Amino acid sequence: MRRAVGAGLALGLVIVGSLLDRDPYLTQPRLYVAIHLAGFVGIGLAGAAVWPHLPTPAARIGFFPLAFLVWRVAYFPLMVFSGHAAAIGEWSLAAVGLHPRWIYPTFLLTLAAGNGLGVALSAGLLVGKNRKIPLPESRAGRLWRRAVVAPIVLPALLFAGLLSFTTPGDLRLLPDTRWQGPVLVPVIAAPRANPYRAALREPGYTLPQRALLLAAASTYATIPNSPWSTAVKGTLEAEFEADPYGGTSARIREHYLAYLAAHSKIGALGN
């Protein structure tokens, strides 16, 4: 039953993503709703899998703030990662001769999977000594905590927190909001050079900002040369150069603008 529900929700995200791909008037509010829907689907499926294994009422109560924390700190990193996955998917389809009209299904499925995996792994933090989660044997449960929770989950949450809260203005409950009124979508810009690597040599950045710059500089070169991804990449580059010291909130806005600007390139067969 649980697998059937999961498959149905995944199919629903594919349908929503396909509608976004084909939406001639994509707006930030529509994309905002889809991004939040995918995140909550992933968290819900992870919660359904983990809940029976939570050992105490306190752990079950603690699951809700933990799930929110994981969603909040992973929001921007997963937005970037999901866009990257969609870009690779576009390039892969074009490379084998298929029409690359498949951006937001990949984006939303990756987003749901990332949120679900993050919550499922982090749930190990709620389990006391000699408890079992999510594996049935206590020895396996202890191995799970030693091999996964401590060395992987905690550092990942810390690094995601650095990326999500780079300036004092980012210290707010929700990572973004639905935009109100008309928005001036930027003209697509062609990528020129890695702006994040150059910015790392400049003074005036906080440690979290430098962590974000390092992450962005590391992934810049791996964005494939396909129509939608190239348009996103170039537009992000231009938006960053216009506001190089902005915090995570500014970077989230830049990603929305880049996705909106590149929307006309979905399904294109060449640059």
C-alpha positions in Angstrom: 0.0 0.0 0.0 2.8 2.4 0.9 4.6 1.7 -2.3 1.4 2.3 -4.3 0.9 5.6 -2.6 4.5 6.6 -3.2 4.3 5.6 -6.9 1.0 7.6 -7.2 2.6 10.7 -5.6 5.6 10.4 -7.9 3.4 10.1 -10.9 1.5 13.2 -9.7 4.8 15.2 -9.5 5.6 14.0 -13.0 2.3 15.4 -14.2 2.7 18.7 -12.4 6.2 19.0 -13.8 5.0 18.2 -17.3 2.4 20.9 -17.0 5.0 23.4 -15.9 7.2 22.5 -18.8 4.3 23.2 -21.2 3.1 26.3 -19.4 3.5 29.3 -21.8 3.1 31.7 -18.9 5.1 30.2 -16.1 5.2 32.5 -13.1 7.1 32.4 -9.8 3.9 31.7 -7.7 3.2 28.5 -9.8 6.8 27.4 -9.5 6.8 28.3 -5.8 3.8 26.1 -5.2 5.3 23.2 -7.2 8.6 23.4 -5.3 6.9 23.3 -1.9 4.5 20.5 -3.0 7.5 18.3 -4.1 9.3 19.0 -0.8 6.3 18.1 1.3 5.6 15.0 -0.7 9.2 13.8 0.0 8.9 14.7 3.7 5.5 13.0 4.0 6.7 9.7 2.4 9.8 9.7 4.6 7.6 10.4 7.7 5.3 7.5 6.8 8.3 5.2 6.6 10.0 6.3 9.7 7.1 6.9 12.0 6.5 3.3 13.1 10.1 3.0 14.2 10.2 6.0 16.4 10.6 4.6 19.9 9.0 7.1 22.2 6.3 9.8 22.2 9.0 12.4 22.7 10.7 11.1 19.5 7.5 11.3 17.6 6.9 14.9 18.8 10.5 15.8 17.9 10.0 14.4 14.4 8.0 17.5 13.3 10.5 20.2 14.2 13.3 18.0 12.9 11.5 17.6 9.5 10.9 21.3 9.3 14.6 22.0 10.1 15.8 19.6 7.4 13.4 21.2 4.9 14.5 24.7 5.8 18.2 24.2 5.7 18.1 22.1 2.6 15.7 24.3 0.7 18.2 26.3 -1.3 20.8 23.6 -1.7 18.2 21.2 -3.0 16.7 23.9 -5.3 20.2 24.2 -6.9 20.8 20.4 -7.0 17.4 19.7 -8.5 18.1 22.3 -11.2 21.4 20.6 -11.9 19.7 17.2 -12.1 17.2 18.7 -14.6 20.0 20.1 -16.7 21.8 16.8 -16.8 18.5 15.1 -17.7 18.0 17.6 -20.6 21.5 17.0 -21.9 21.2 13.2 -21.6 17.9 13.1 -23.6 19.4 15.3 -26.3 22.6 13.2 -26.4 20.6 10.1 -27.3 18.4 11.9 -29.9 15.3 12.3 -27.8 13.3 15.5 -27.5 14.5 17.2 -24.3 11.1 18.4 -23.1 11.6 17.0 -19.6 12.8 19.7 -17.2 10.4 20.0 -14.3 9.4 16.4 -13.9 13.1 15.7 -13.1 13.4 18.8 -11.0 10.4 17.9 -8.8 11.2 14.2 -8.4 14.8 15.1 -7.4 13.5 17.7 -4.9 11.1 15.2 -3.4 13.7 12.5 -3.2 16.2 14.9 -1.6 13.8 16.1 1.1 12.7 12.5 1.8 16.2 11.2 2.1 17.3 14.0 4.3 14.4 13.6 6.7 14.7 9.8 6.8 18.4 9.9 7.6 18.1 12.7 10.1 15.4 10.7 12.0 18.2 8.7 13.3 19.0 11.6 15.6 15.8 11.0 17.5 16.7 7.4 18.4 18.3 6.7 21.7 21.0 4.1 22.4 20.3 0.5 21.3 17.1 1.6 19.5 16.3 0.4 16.0 15.7 2.8 13.1 15.1 2.2 10.4 16.6 -1.3 10.3 15.0 -4.1 12.2 18.1 -5.5 14.1 19.5 -3.5 17.0 23.1 -4.2 15.8 22.2 -2.9 12.4 20.5 0.1 14.0 23.7 0.9 15.9 25.7 0.5 12.7 23.3 2.9 11.0 23.8 5.6 13.5 27.6 5.2 13.6 28.1 4.9 9.8 25.5 7.3 8.6 24.0 9.7 11.1 27.1 10.9 12.8 29.6 11.2 9.9 27.1 12.1 7.2 23.9 13.7 8.4 25.4 16.1 11.0 28.1 17.5 8.6 25.6 17.7 5.8 23.1 19.7 7.9 25.9 22.0 9.0 27.1 22.6 5.5 23.5 23.1 4.2 23.0 25.6 7.1 26.0 27.6 6.0 24.6 27.8 2.5 21.1 28.7 3.6 22.0 31.4 6.1 24.8 33.4 4.6 23.8 36.9 5.9 21.7 38.1 8.9 18.8 38.8 6.5 18.5 35.1 5.8 17.7 34.2 9.4 14.0 33.9 9.0 11.5 31.2 9.4 10.7 30.6 5.7 13.2 30.7 2.9 11.1 32.6 0.4 7.6 33.8 -0.4 5.2 34.0 -3.4 5.9 37.1 -5.4 3.1 39.6 -5.7 2.4 41.7 -8.8 4.3 41.7 -12.2 7.9 40.7 -12.3 10.5 41.9 -14.8 12.1 38.7 -16.1 15.7 39.3 -17.2 16.8 38.7 -20.7 18.7 35.5 -21.2 22.5 36.0 -20.9 25.1 33.8 -22.4 27.6 32.3 -19.9 31.1 33.7 -20.1 33.3 32.7 -17.2 32.9 31.3 -13.7 32.0 34.4 -11.6 32.0 32.5 -8.3 35.7 31.5 -8.5 36.7 35.0 -9.3 34.6 36.3 -6.4 36.4 34.0 -4.0 39.5 36.1 -4.4 37.7 39.3 -3.4 37.4 40.6 0.2 34.3 41.4 2.2 32.6 38.0 2.2 31.5 36.2 5.3 32.5 32.6 5.9 29.0 31.3 4.9 29.1 33.4 1.8 32.5 31.9 0.9 31.1 28.4 1.5 28.3 29.3 -1.0 30.7 30.7 -3.5 32.9 27.6 -3.2 30.0 25.3 -3.8 28.8 27.4 -6.8 32.3 27.6 -8.3 32.7 23.9 -8.0 29.5 23.1 -9.8 29.6 25.8 -12.5 31.8 23.8 -14.8 29.6 20.7 -14.6 26.5 22.4 -15.9 26.0 20.8 -19.4 25.8 22.8 -22.6 22.2 22.3 -23.5 19.5 24.9 -24.2 17.7 25.3 -20.9 20.7 24.7 -18.7 22.9 27.1 -20.7 20.2 29.8 -20.4 19.9 29.3 -16.6 23.7 29.3 -16.2 24.2 32.5 -18.2 21.3 34.3 -16.5 22.5 33.3 -13.0 26.0 34.6 -13.9 24.6 37.9 -15.0 22.4 38.3 -11.9 25.2 37.4 -9.6 27.5 40.0 -11.2 24.8 42.6 -10.6 24.7 41.7 -6.9 27.9 39.8 -5.9 27.5 40.3 -2.1 23.9 39.3 -1.8 22.8 36.7 0.7 21.0 33.4 0.2 17.7 35.2 -0.2 19.1 37.1 -3.2 20.5 33.8 -4.6 17.0 32.2 -4.3 15.5 35.1 -6.1 18.2 34.8 -8.8 17.3 31.1 -9.4 13.7 31.9 -9.8 14.5 34.6 -12.3 16.8 32.3 -14.2 14.2 29.6 -14.4 11.6 32.0 -15.6 14.0 33.5 -18.2 15.1 30.1 -19.5 11.6 28.7 -19.7 11.3 29.4 -23.4 14.3 27.2 -24.0 12.5 24.0 -22.7 12.2 21.6 -25.5 14.7 23.5 -27.8 16.9 21.2 -29.9 19.9 23.6 -30.0 21.3 26.8 -28.5 
